[in-house]
Amino acid sequence: MQIAFTKMHGLGNSYIYINTFDVSLAGQDLSVLAKKVSDPNTGIGSDGLILITPSEQADVGMRMFNKDGSEGKTCGNGLRCVAKYAFDNQLVTTRTFTIETRAGNVSAEILGEGRVAEQVTIDMGPPYLQRKQIPMVGVNLERIVNEPFPVGDQTLRITAVSMGNPHAVFFVDNIELAPLYELGPIITNDERFPESVNVEFVEVVNENELNFRVWERGSGVTQACGTGACAAAVAAILNKLAKRSEDIVVHLAGGDLIINWSKDNHVWMTGPAMTTVQGQFIL
Ligand SMILES: N[C@H](CCC[C@H](N)C(=O)O)C(=O)O
């Protein structure tokens, strides 16, 4: 069986996209398929799989799977690429439209005038800050802001933010020295996170600029994480290290995203979306 796919990326955070308007995946184990297509040796190679689907409550829908086959609820870089795909392939007829995710509907805007989308803004909706919304185990229901977080023989300070998917944000003095490979896999599997967690290390350059690295739940280190960049900006503002309702440039390994946690409590993310490969995957 051959399945048409498109490989796209947002700042190097790449996924294999399958348009299920055209292709039926009925009977396919999507977790197994995600692992297969993500494998760089026996598959195509990516950080995971994203399905572009018909939707009854939005203009298009998406489902995202990490490279380990686990399903996430949303994906910032993925949303910009789904928006690009929908616009470039006329699944939508306007430059602003809605996308259904498992974390709720978001709105997308194709920037510029061109017939091919390059820059996209997504209104990612509000952050969720209460402990049970992350979710994170603990006694108080309040926000987790700069809370002591013992791990191994260290005690870090955690700020936890959900963008519909869970993020554990840790501020460091020098991003190049962040314990990404040492502590990323430990924290992502920590029992204090019943649904696991995406792990971000963030260096504050100034109140409008962050350096950022990520160990993603289910995918490990990636070049970029859009929801993670949103979580990092929200965490910086909660810790009074950045300003609300101002653009914050987040420098990820793969490039920059512009994040703005606005007065209406929505988090806005602007960045690129690129198509790199189109082909047939042989199951
Ligand atoms: N790379 C994605 C995040 C995927 C999150 C996924 N790892 C999970 O929550 O399980 C992004 O651009 O937001």
The ligand as an SDF file (V2000), in Angstrom:
LIG
                    3D

 13 12  0  0  0  0  0  0  0  0999 V2000
    6.8950   20.2150   18.5500 N   0  0  0  0  0  0  0  0  0  0  0  0
    5.5750   20.5970   18.9980 C   0  0  0  0  0  0  0  0  0  0  0  0
    5.2670   20.1620   20.3740 C   0  0  0  0  0  0  0  0  0  0  0  0
    4.9150   18.7740   20.3690 C   0  0  0  0  0  0  0  0  0  0  0  0
    4.5570   18.4060   21.7540 C   0  0  0  0  0  0  0  0  0  0  0  0
    4.6130   16.9210   21.8750 C   0  0  0  0  0  0  0  0  0  0  0  0
    5.9910   16.4890   22.0880 N   0  0  0  0  0  0  0  0  0  0  0  0
    3.7580   16.5040   23.0340 C   0  0  0  0  0  0  0  0  0  0  0  0
    3.1910   17.3830   23.6910 O   0  0  0  0  0  0  0  0  0  0  0  0
    3.6620   15.3050   23.2540 O   0  0  0  0  0  0  0  0  0  0  0  0
    5.3180   22.0680   18.9020 C   0  0  0  0  0  0  0  0  0  0  0  0
    5.8550   22.6810   17.9920 O   0  0  0  0  0  0  0  0  0  0  0  0
    4.5250   22.5750   19.7340 O   0  0  0  0  0  0  0  0  0  0  0  0
  1  2  1  0
  2  3  1  0
  2 11  1  0
  3  4  1  0
  4  5  1  0
  5  6  1  0
  6  7  1  0
  6  8  1  0
  8  9  2  0
  8 10  1  0
 11 12  2  0
 11 13  1  0
M  END
$$$$
